[in-house]
Structure formats: C-alpha cells, structure tokens
Amino acid sequence: MKDQIFHNIFAILQEAGSSLKNIVKVNIFRTDMSKFQIMNEAYAKKIPDGIKPVRTCVAVKELPFGSDVEIECIAALDTV
C-alpha cells in the first residue's frame, strides 16, 4: 500500500502526456514524521535515477480523510 500514491502519480502524469522523469518539484505532507524513512525508501525506488526533483517534506497535524501522507508534484509535459 505504501507505493499506491506513486502509482496514482504515475497514472496522472501518463494521462497528461508526461512521466515520473519530468517531475521538477515534490511537496510531501506527513502527519507522522517517525515514518519518514518508509516513505523515503518508496520514493527512492519510484523516482528515476539521475537528477532528482526538488523536494520539501512538511509535518502537519492532520490531512483530509485521515490520510497520513499527501504528495503533490509539478512536472513538465513532454513536447514534440
């Protein structure tokens, strides 16, 4: 389940004509920073090698629907 958010991001980017390699900025919101390492390992496996996007991780009191993590990203579109 820890990889689900990355599967969702991949699907959205693919539908928009982009990909994980085009991510330039990632914002991560966590309600429990003690679980940062678990999220970081999943992140490292999913984000392609090479230049990594700029990343911010912020501790928050709560997130909608009782979620413990929320990730948003900005990606460039592939242009021909």
Secondary structure in CASP SS format (residue, H / E / C, confidence):
PFRMAT SS
TARGET T0000
AUTHOR 0000-0000-0000
METHOD secondary structure of the structure
MODEL  1
M C 1.00
K C 1.00
D C 1.00
Q H 1.00
I H 1.00
F H 1.00
H H 1.00
N H 1.00
I H 1.00
F H 1.00
A H 1.00
I H 1.00
L H 1.00
Q H 1.00
E H 1.00
A C 1.00
G C 1.00
S C 1.00
S C 1.00
L H 1.00
K H 1.00
N H 1.00
I E 1.00
V E 1.00
K E 1.00
V E 1.00
N E 1.00
I E 1.00
F E 1.00
R E 1.00
T C 1.00
D C 1.00
M H 1.00
S H 1.00
K H 1.00
F H 1.00
Q H 1.00
I H 1.00
M H 1.00
N H 1.00
E H 1.00
A H 1.00
Y H 1.00
A H 1.00
K H 1.00
K H 1.00
I C 1.00
P C 1.00
D C 1.00
G C 1.00
I C 1.00
K C 1.00
P C 1.00
V E 1.00
R E 1.00
T E 1.00
C E 1.00
V E 1.00
A E 1.00
V C 1.00
K C 1.00
E C 1.00
L C 1.00
P H 1.00
F H 1.00
G H 1.00
S C 1.00
D C 1.00
V E 1.00
E E 1.00
I E 1.00
E E 1.00
C E 1.00
I E 1.00
A E 1.00
A C 1.00
L C 1.00
D C 1.00
T C 1.00
V C 1.00
END
